[in-house]
């Protein structure tokens, strides 16, 4: 699966450990502030549970599956679109 993870961290603080945990996914892409895309075999709930350890009660997180039939469009660097295509081709 490919998931989009949107974060709002309040108050602003060091989230190095959270980012390191995100990067432990099978694949990841990050080109928009506070937004990540990850490739993982985990469910959205399992991914959340893995990341929630690093969150505070004032933080927000949204994890959305970018399913194979999802409609999406945007303006991103070509390497991001290639990452999405390549990652899907790997079966995520």
Secondary structure, 3 states (H helix, E strand, C coil): CEEEEEEECCCCCCCHHHHHHHCCCCEEEEEECCEEEEECCCCHHHHHHHHHCCCCCCCEEEEEECCCCCCCCCCCCHHHHHHHHHHHHCCC
